[in-house]
Every structure is written in C-alpha cells, then in structure tokens.
Amino acid sequence: MNKIKGMRWWMVGLVTAGLIVNYLARNTLSVAAPTMMEEMHFTAKEYSWIVVSWQICYAFMQPVAGYVLDTIGTKMGFAIFALAWSVACAGAAMATGWQSLAFMRGLLGLSEAAGIPAGVKATTEWFPAKERSVAIGWFNIGSSIGALCAPPLVVWSILHGSWEWGFLIVGGLGLVWTGLWMWLYKHPKDQKHLSNDERDYILAGQEAKYNDTSTKKASWKEILRNRDFWSIGIPRFLSEPAWQTFNAWIPLYMATERHMNLKEIALFAWLPFLAADIGCVLGGYLSPLYHKYCKVSLFTSRKMVMVTGSLCMVGPACVGLVASPYAAIALLCVGGFAHQTLSGALYAITSDVFGKNEVATATGLGGMFGYLGATLFTLVFGVLVTQIGYSPLFVVLAFFDIVAAIIVCLLARERVIVTQAPVGAVATA
C-alpha cells in the first residue's frame, strides 16, 4: 500500500471542502434575499424571522450533533448530516412564501449543525496539539470560502435563470461532497495510506487524554458543570452574533444602506469573507508564533490570538463614520478578518481543554450558546435596523467581541499535558 506524505493535511483539506459547501448553503439566502423579498413580498422584519428559524434550529441542534459525532464517530456522523443539509438546501427552491422558506431554513439549520463540531473532532483525531490551531485555521477557512463563493454563484443563477437555481446547485454540490467524504475519510488507525512515521508523530504530540482509550464520554450535564465550558460558552454567546450578522446582512446592507445594485453586490459582497479566510489561516499561525517569540505557553498563545482578533473588531464599529461605500466594505473586511481570527482561537482552546470523547459535544454546546446569542441579536437587529440603521449595531458587535476575549483570558484554565515524543519519532512528518 502506497504511503502518502502529509496525510493529515489531506484529511483537513477534505474537512475544509465540507465546510465550504456547508457555508455556501447557509449564505445562499443572504445573497438571494433582495430578489426573493421583491418576488415573495416579505419585509426586513420577516426576513429576520427566516434567519432566526435557521439560527435557533442550528443552536439547539449543535450539542445534539456533537453528541451524535462523539457516539457514532466522525465519518458516519458527518456524512449523515451532510446528506440532510444538501436535501434541505435544495428544498428551499420549492418555497412559495416567507413561512415555507423559514421552514426549509429551519431544516437546514438542524442538519448543518454538525459542521464545526465534526471539523474540530477530526482535527483532534489527526493532529498533534502544537499543530491543531493551524489545522483548525485551515478548515475554518471553509466557512469564509463558502460565504465568499455565494455572491457570484447566486447572482449568476439569478441573472441566467432564477434564484431557485442557486439553492439547487448548492444542494447538488453537497451530495457530491458526501460521497467523497464516505469514500476518502478514515480515522488515523484505519488509514492505510498513513505512514508509520507520521502516525507516531501525531500520537506523540497529542495530549494523554486523546490517547487514553479507556476514557469515558462525558455527559452534557458533566460538561455544563465544568468551569472550562463556561470560559468557552459565554464568549461564544457574545462573539457569534458578529459572524452571523455578516453572513445574513452584508448583501442587504450593501443594497439598502449603500444603494449598490445586484452586479455591484456580486463584485464586492465576497470581499469581507476573503478577509475572513486570511483571518482563519493567519490566526492559526499566530498561536505558534506567539508561543515561540513571546515565550508563553501554547494555551496562553491561543488567548493572545483571541485578544488580537477582538481588538481588530474596532474596524467595523467605525463603518458609520465613512461616506464611501468602498471604505465601508474595507472596514467590514477588517471585521471578517477579526472575527475568524478570534473564532479559530476559541475552537483551538476548546480542543485543548476537552478530551477526544467529549470535544465534539463541548464544541456543539458552545455553538448552541453562540447561536442563541446570534438569534437574540438578529431579532433585535431586524427591528432596530429600520429605526436606527446599521452603524450603532456594528458598534455593539465590536463591544461584545472585546468582552468575550476578556472572559476567555480570565476564566479559561490550562489543563493540557502533552506526552513526551518517543525516541526516534520524526518531527517533520
């Protein structure tokens, strides 16, 4: 059997592709929203209810999805949810009004909830601790690439056919990825193309809790009673509204506040998500850089990355101070970069403090808190945006992220014990 060098990076690439399709499915709506609102005759307030239906289903399903992944495994669990979200996305093309659209988006939220927990779980299986933030940064760019690809794809669908085409195309892409996932993904212990040197390198750099096969899976109650969870859950509640606001409202903001047409939206709406891609990757590399050059622990370096991202959120808070729509887009780009930088750091912290049989559940519970925060903020956003505009709400988002970083710094505790590398382990696998 031929061995493939750097097999762990091929696996994270497969996870990234899944996240691209996942986020492409959720962002299809925001780009098509101006056209759909005109054709279906629903308002910004009703649009916020459509967004909330996805968010609240996603929120409550995240811990369930994480528990399923910890129970039946990464491969089968992710495949089941991916198949479901592909069908739900395509089904939105059958919507005839905002109520039926909200129903289909709710189903999409239920099925997409496994995306991030599956990604975090896969990286804990395939990567040593020192590389995990980098790996999470790379798979997390899938969220931004999906959002980046949505504007040109959906606008092309509208101009050459109808908005329904966008949902059908993305649903089809999801089915293709599900097949690839079932064919290609395997746990390191089952991957025959993984070299012995790379397997030893992965295992030698993982915490003892990941190598202990006797570790029992913690229940939801046990995780919720853990102080470390609240150091993650509260920051998720505060920070997630920013990213969901970017995903759901940027195209509509460009159309209503900056008076851009459909083609201009296609040209510029993806830029904040390109910046978010950079934030995902750079944020992943910042952790080992801080660890090396600032002489701090790996865990402390994760906190420093989150602080860096939260401070950069001052950029979108200033969007109301600029008259140029292009300057506004630039500030939103800073926001995309900032959020994904701190978000990746928070996922890395989660993987540091929870074991292999509970990391997906903990990630899912944290995601639930995050999307509950996003849901509440969206409800407020849908009402206030027509009364006070977007600018004050962007200021609030920046404040939330800064408070989230402070909470992580104060509450999160280092509990990582890395096993010593065995003699002869190859450190450059």
PyMOL commands that set and color helices and strands:
alter all, ss='L'
color gray80, all
select helices_A, chain A and resi 7-40+44-72+74-94+98-112+115-126+129-160+163-184+188-190+196-204+208-211+220-224+227-256+262-268+271-293+298-312+314-317+319-321+325-353+359-388+391-411
alter helices_A, ss='H'
color red, helices_A
deselect
rebuild
show_as cartoon
